[in-house]
Amino acid sequence: MERITRNNGHDPSRLATRGLNGIHADGIGDDLCPKWSLTYYTDTWQQGPFQDLEEGGFAIDKKELLATSGEARSMVVNGPMVDITLAPGSIDKFDLHENAELMLPGLGGGYKTLAARAVADRSWTGLDSMSLDLYVAMWRELGARIGQRRGNDIEWEDGEIEKITECSR
């Protein structure tokens, strides 16, 4: 079977999300790189992130929502992360609270903040992971714009069809 790679040199991504500071893509590769993430520091996601999206892959546009909703901004840090390797309907709960507590003295910056939060509140979900279907449903419920790649278009759930443009190099 011929291996398909896209502009990023990896296998096609399953998810592209746009937030306030850029666009993030997640994909599954091979044995050497079973799961990968890539951040594009751009606001133009028709090139690159959309071209790298596999057929049927999801696009989540959170940018306007994050600019106007405190609840949505809170979910960026306090809500579960996506793990595209999890089976549909799955949640992987963070259960290393004791390890996080032991590591606290050696951590710095944002890592220390997140670990301290996990130690202080074991019900906090910011280090949990959820499957792609649950992640899409969560952001849909919060009000993000959801679309899927169909051929050379992104078909948004609001009815808009957005062309994927060629990336100039």
C-alpha positions as YAML, in Angstrom:
chain: A
units: angstrom
residues:
- id: 1
  name: MET
  ca: [0.00, 0.00, 0.00]
- id: 2
  name: GLU
  ca: [1.36, 3.42, -0.94]
- id: 3
  name: ARG
  ca: [1.80, 5.73, 2.00]
- id: 4
  name: ILE
  ca: [0.13, 9.12, 1.56]
- id: 5
  name: THR
  ca: [1.83, 12.13, 3.08]
- id: 6
  name: ARG
  ca: [0.71, 15.72, 3.02]
- id: 7
  name: ASN
  ca: [2.43, 19.12, 3.21]
- id: 8
  name: ASN
  ca: [3.68, 18.55, 6.74]
- id: 9
  name: GLY
  ca: [5.62, 15.41, 5.76]
- id: 10
  name: HIS
  ca: [3.44, 13.26, 8.04]
- id: 11
  name: ASP
  ca: [0.39, 11.18, 7.39]
- id: 12
  name: PRO
  ca: [-2.86, 13.14, 6.93]
- id: 13
  name: SER
  ca: [-4.32, 14.65, 10.09]
- id: 14
  name: ARG
  ca: [-7.64, 13.64, 11.59]
- id: 15
  name: LEU
  ca: [-8.30, 16.97, 13.26]
- id: 16
  name: ALA
  ca: [-7.45, 20.63, 12.68]
- id: 17
  name: THR
  ca: [-8.49, 23.20, 15.30]
- id: 18
  name: ARG
  ca: [-8.20, 26.98, 15.10]
- id: 19
  name: GLY
  ca: [-7.95, 29.00, 18.28]
- id: 20
  name: LEU
  ca: [-6.75, 32.48, 19.18]
- id: 21
  name: ASN
  ca: [-3.03, 31.89, 18.54]
- id: 22
  name: GLY
  ca: [-2.87, 29.55, 15.56]
- id: 23
  name: ILE
  ca: [-4.00, 26.22, 14.25]
- id: 24
  name: HIS
  ca: [-3.28, 22.80, 15.70]
- id: 25
  name: ALA
  ca: [-3.40, 19.48, 13.81]
- id: 26
  name: ASP
  ca: [-3.37, 15.92, 15.17]
- id: 27
  name: GLY
  ca: [-2.65, 12.75, 13.21]
- id: 28
  name: ILE
  ca: [-1.65, 9.12, 13.43]
- id: 29
  name: GLY
  ca: [1.56, 7.96, 11.78]
- id: 30
  name: ASP
  ca: [3.55, 4.75, 11.82]
- id: 31
  name: ASP
  ca: [5.55, 2.75, 14.36]
- id: 32
  name: LEU
  ca: [8.23, 5.45, 14.57]
- id: 33
  name: CYS
  ca: [5.72, 8.24, 15.11]
- id: 34
  name: PRO
  ca: [2.43, 6.64, 16.16]
- id: 35
  name: LYS
  ca: [0.76, 9.92, 17.11]
- id: 36
  name: TRP
  ca: [1.79, 13.42, 16.07]
- id: 37
  name: SER
  ca: [0.75, 17.03, 16.65]
- id: 38
  name: LEU
  ca: [1.69, 20.11, 14.69]
- id: 39
  name: THR
  ca: [1.02, 23.79, 15.36]
- id: 40
  name: TYR
  ca: [0.70, 26.29, 12.53]
- id: 41
  name: TYR
  ca: [1.27, 29.87, 13.68]
- id: 42
  name: THR
  ca: [-1.03, 31.38, 11.08]
- id: 43
  name: ASP
  ca: [-4.61, 32.45, 10.75]
- id: 44
  name: THR
  ca: [-4.94, 31.19, 7.17]
- id: 45
  name: TRP
  ca: [-5.97, 27.61, 7.54]
- id: 46
  name: GLN
  ca: [-7.26, 26.91, 4.05]
- id: 47
  name: GLN
  ca: [-3.61, 26.29, 3.16]
- id: 48
  name: GLY
  ca: [-1.59, 23.74, 5.11]
- id: 49
  name: PRO
  ca: [-3.93, 22.58, 7.88]
- id: 50
  name: PHE
  ca: [-6.87, 21.88, 5.53]
- id: 51
  name: GLN
  ca: [-4.63, 20.32, 2.88]
- id: 52
  name: ASP
  ca: [-3.18, 18.04, 5.57]
- id: 53
  name: LEU
  ca: [-6.64, 16.94, 6.76]
- id: 54
  name: GLU
  ca: [-7.68, 13.42, 5.74]
- id: 55
  name: GLU
  ca: [-10.97, 12.77, 3.95]
- id: 56
  name: GLY
  ca: [-13.71, 12.97, 6.59]
- id: 57
  name: GLY
  ca: [-11.31, 14.61, 9.06]
- id: 58
  name: PHE
  ca: [-12.73, 17.26, 11.37]
- id: 59
  name: ALA
  ca: [-12.11, 20.99, 11.43]
- id: 60
  name: ILE
  ca: [-13.05, 22.85, 14.61]
- id: 61
  name: ASP
  ca: [-13.01, 26.65, 14.45]
- id: 62
  name: LYS
  ca: [-12.92, 27.96, 18.03]
- id: 63
  name: LYS
  ca: [-11.49, 31.40, 17.27]
- id: 64
  name: GLU
  ca: [-14.64, 33.56, 17.50]
- id: 65
  name: LEU
  ca: [-16.04, 31.48, 20.35]
- id: 66
  name: LEU
  ca: [-12.86, 31.87, 22.40]
- id: 67
  name: ALA
  ca: [-12.85, 35.62, 21.80]
- id: 68
  name: THR
  ca: [-16.34, 35.98, 23.28]
- id: 69
  name: SER
  ca: [-16.96, 33.11, 25.72]
- id: 70
  name: GLY
  ca: [-15.30, 32.80, 29.12]
- id: 71
  name: GLU
  ca: [-16.70, 29.28, 29.46]
- id: 72
  name: ALA
  ca: [-15.01, 28.23, 26.20]
- id: 73
  name: ARG
  ca: [-11.70, 29.86, 27.20]
- id: 74
  name: SER
  ca: [-11.88, 28.00, 30.51]
- id: 75
  name: MET
  ca: [-12.34, 24.68, 28.69]
- id: 76
  name: VAL
  ca: [-9.04, 25.15, 26.84]
- id: 77
  name: VAL
  ca: [-7.19, 24.58, 30.13]
- id: 78
  name: ASN
  ca: [-9.80, 22.96, 32.36]
- id: 79
  name: GLY
  ca: [-11.44, 20.62, 29.87]
- id: 80
  name: PRO
  ca: [-10.15, 17.30, 28.55]
- id: 81
  name: MET
  ca: [-7.64, 17.15, 25.71]
- id: 82
  name: VAL
  ca: [-8.24, 15.15, 22.54]
- id: 83
  name: ASP
  ca: [-6.49, 11.83, 21.97]
- id: 84
  name: ILE
  ca: [-7.26, 10.69, 18.45]
- id: 85
  name: THR
  ca: [-6.02, 7.16, 19.23]
- id: 86
  name: LEU
  ca: [-8.78, 6.51, 21.80]
- id: 87
  name: ALA
  ca: [-11.75, 4.39, 20.75]
- id: 88
  name: PRO
  ca: [-14.98, 6.33, 20.09]
- id: 89
  name: GLY
  ca: [-16.81, 7.25, 23.28]
- id: 90
  name: SER
  ca: [-13.68, 6.83, 25.45]
- id: 91
  name: ILE
  ca: [-12.24, 9.01, 28.18]
- id: 92
  name: ASP
  ca: [-8.78, 8.41, 29.61]
- id: 93
  name: LYS
  ca: [-8.80, 9.84, 33.15]
- id: 94
  name: PHE
  ca: [-5.58, 11.27, 34.51]
- id: 95
  name: ASP
  ca: [-4.73, 9.02, 37.45]
- id: 96
  name: LEU
  ca: [-1.15, 9.92, 38.28]
- id: 97
  name: HIS
  ca: [-1.91, 12.42, 41.04]
- id: 98
  name: GLU
  ca: [0.70, 10.94, 43.36]
- id: 99
  name: ASN
  ca: [3.35, 11.15, 40.64]
- id: 100
  name: ALA
  ca: [2.37, 14.74, 39.90]
- id: 101
  name: GLU
  ca: [2.77, 15.60, 43.57]
- id: 102
  name: LEU
  ca: [6.24, 14.04, 43.69]
- id: 103
  name: MET
  ca: [7.29, 15.91, 40.54]
- id: 104
  name: LEU
  ca: [6.01, 19.34, 41.62]
- id: 105
  name: PRO
  ca: [9.32, 20.61, 43.07]
- id: 106
  name: GLY
  ca: [11.13, 19.92, 39.79]
- id: 107
  name: LEU
  ca: [8.53, 21.37, 37.47]
- id: 108
  name: GLY
  ca: [8.34, 24.95, 36.31]
- id: 109
  name: GLY
  ca: [6.02, 27.34, 34.48]
- id: 110
  name: GLY
  ca: [2.78, 26.03, 33.07]
- id: 111
  name: TYR
  ca: [3.67, 22.41, 33.79]
- id: 112
  name: LYS
  ca: [3.94, 23.17, 37.49]
- id: 113
  name: THR
  ca: [0.62, 25.04, 37.41]
- id: 114
  name: LEU
  ca: [-1.19, 22.12, 35.74]
- id: 115
  name: ALA
  ca: [0.37, 19.51, 38.03]
- id: 116
  name: ALA
  ca: [-0.49, 21.57, 41.12]
- id: 117
  name: ARG
  ca: [-4.08, 21.87, 39.93]
- id: 118
  name: ALA
  ca: [-4.31, 18.09, 39.40]
- id: 119
  name: VAL
  ca: [-2.91, 17.45, 42.88]
- id: 120
  name: ALA
  ca: [-5.23, 19.95, 44.57]
- id: 121
  name: ASP
  ca: [-8.43, 18.85, 42.81]
- id: 122
  name: ARG
  ca: [-8.65, 15.22, 41.72]
- id: 123
  name: SER
  ca: [-11.95, 15.90, 39.90]
- id: 124
  name: TRP
  ca: [-10.27, 18.46, 37.61]
- id: 125
  name: THR
  ca: [-10.36, 17.26, 33.99]
- id: 126
  name: GLY
  ca: [-7.57, 19.37, 32.45]
- id: 127
  name: LEU
  ca: [-5.16, 16.43, 32.14]
- id: 128
  name: ASP
  ca: [-7.80, 13.90, 31.03]
- id: 129
  name: SER
  ca: [-8.05, 12.87, 27.39]
- id: 130
  name: MET
  ca: [-11.13, 12.04, 25.32]
- id: 131
  name: SER
  ca: [-11.80, 10.43, 21.98]
- id: 132
  name: LEU
  ca: [-12.22, 12.50, 18.84]
- id: 133
  name: ASP
  ca: [-16.00, 12.03, 18.66]
- id: 134
  name: LEU
  ca: [-16.47, 13.23, 22.25]
- id: 135
  name: TYR
  ca: [-14.09, 16.16, 21.71]
- id: 136
  name: VAL
  ca: [-15.99, 17.30, 18.62]
- id: 137
  name: ALA
  ca: [-19.31, 16.95, 20.47]
- id: 138
  name: MET
  ca: [-18.00, 18.96, 23.44]
- id: 139
  name: TRP
  ca: [-16.85, 21.86, 21.26]
- id: 140
  name: ARG
  ca: [-20.06, 21.70, 19.18]
- id: 141
  name: GLU
  ca: [-22.09, 22.03, 22.39]
- id: 142
  name: LEU
  ca: [-19.96, 24.98, 23.51]
- id: 143
  name: GLY
  ca: [-20.69, 26.74, 20.19]
- id: 144
  name: ALA
  ca: [-17.59, 26.13, 18.07]
- id: 145
  name: ARG
  ca: [-17.94, 25.84, 14.32]
- id: 146
  name: ILE
  ca: [-17.55, 22.22, 13.14]
- id: 147
  name: GLY
  ca: [-16.75, 20.98, 9.64]
- id: 148
  name: GLN
  ca: [-15.43, 17.93, 7.82]
- id: 149
  name: ARG
  ca: [-13.25, 17.48, 4.77]
- id: 150
  name: ARG
  ca: [-15.14, 16.23, 1.72]
- id: 151
  name: GLY
  ca: [-12.90, 16.08, -1.34]
- id: 152
  name: ASN
  ca: [-11.30, 19.51, -1.80]
- id: 153
  name: ASP
  ca: [-13.83, 21.26, 0.45]
- id: 154
  name: ILE
  ca: [-14.57, 21.71, 4.11]
- id: 155
  name: GLU
  ca: [-18.30, 21.25, 4.63]
- id: 156
  name: TRP
  ca: [-19.25, 23.23, 7.72]
- id: 157
  name: GLU
  ca: [-22.29, 22.16, 9.74]
- id: 158
  name: ASP
  ca: [-23.73, 25.67, 9.29]
- id: 159
  name: GLY
  ca: [-24.03, 24.92, 5.54]
- id: 160
  name: GLU
  ca: [-21.01, 26.86, 4.28]
- id: 161
  name: ILE
  ca: [-18.69, 25.05, 1.92]
- id: 162
  name: GLU
  ca: [-15.11, 26.30, 2.00]
- id: 163
  name: LYS
  ca: [-12.63, 25.44, -0.76]
- id: 164
  name: ILE
  ca: [-9.23, 24.09, 0.22]
- id: 165
  name: THR
  ca: [-6.64, 26.15, -1.63]
- id: 166
  name: GLU
  ca: [-3.26, 24.99, -2.84]
- id: 167
  name: CYS
  ca: [-0.37, 25.86, -0.58]
- id: 168
  name: SER
  ca: [2.22, 28.00, -2.27]
- id: 169
  name: ARG
  ca: [5.81, 27.07, -1.44]
...
